[in-house]
């Protein structure tokens, strides 16, 4: 089994070796079974716990894109007609929106790339 380290984990190989050396292979296999069941249950719980935050972040991201691509440009054109100097936070918001409008394809590509990098890691 040690020759097939891509298939069997070091823990599995060690537990089998200990079970064979002590003559209690049945106990070693039972412990391994409990360990792997617990690990599977933990992975399921982590995935379940991560669903809601991922959903919330996804909706926030979509809302941010809609605001920056559709809503804020409408306000920016309205403010331009008033010919007044806007406060700094408003100018920053409009500048950010202009960046989104100009480079939305690049931002989308970066987000998709990050998603693939996160899944691969």
N, C-alpha and C positions, 0 to 999 in steps of 0.2 A: 504494500500500500504506500510505502514511502516513495516508491518510484513514480507514483501517480499523484504528485503533490498538487496538480491542477484540479484534481477531482476530490481528494480527501484533505481536509484541513489538518494542521498539526495537532489540534486538540483531539480530533477523531482518531488519528493514528496512535497518539499517545495513550488514549483511553483503551483502545483495542489491545495495545501492547501490554498495558498494565493488567487488563482482564485476562489475557492469555498467560502472563507470568504468574498471576496469583491463582489461576484456576477459577476465577469468578467472571467469566466472560459475559454471562447472563446479566450480572449486576452492572457491568460496565456499559452494556448495550442499553439497559434500562435507564441509566443515568444520562447517557447520550440522547436517548429518546426524549426524556424530560427537558434536557437542555435545549434541544432543537425546537421542541414545542413552545417553550418559553420565549425563545428568540423570535419565532414566527409570530407569536401573540404580541410581543413588543413592537415588531415592525408594523403589524396591523394597527396597533394603537397610535403609533407615530404618524402613519399615513392618515388615519382618521382625524387626528388632532391638527394636522397641517391643512386639511381641506378648507376649513373656514377662513383662516388667514390668507391663503392663496386666492380664494374667491373674492375676499374683500379687497385685496391689493389689485386684483384684475379689474374689478369694477372701478376702483379709484383711478387706475391708469386709463381706462376707457373714458371716464368722465373728464380727466385732465386733458386728454387729446381733444375731446369734443369742445370743451371750454376754450382751449387754446387755438383750435382751428376754426371754430364757428362763432362763438359768442364774443370773445374779447376783440376780434377784428371789427365786429359791428360797433362796439363801444369806441374803439380807437378811431374809426371814421367819424363817429359822432363828435368825439372830443376835438378832432382836427377842425371841424367846422366852427367850433366855438372860438378858436384862435386864442386860447388861454394857456399859460404855462401850467403843466400838470405837476402834482407832487411827485417826489422821487419814487416812492413805492409804486405809484401808478405807471410811471414811465418804465420802471423795471418790469412790471407785469406785461405791459404792451410790447416791450422789447423781447421778452421771453416768448410771447405769443407770435411775434414776427419771426423769431428763430424757428418755432414749431412749424409755422406756415411754409417757411423757405426750405427747411430740412426735415420734413416729416418722414420722408422715405428713408433717410439715413438713420433717424432715431428708431424707426420701426425695425430696420435691419440690425441695429445694435441690440435692441431688446430681444429679437429672435435669436441672435447669436449668444446673448447671455443666457437665454432659456436653454439652448442646446448645451452650452458649457456647464450649466448647473446640473442638467440631467446626466451628462457624461461623467461628471465628477462625483 
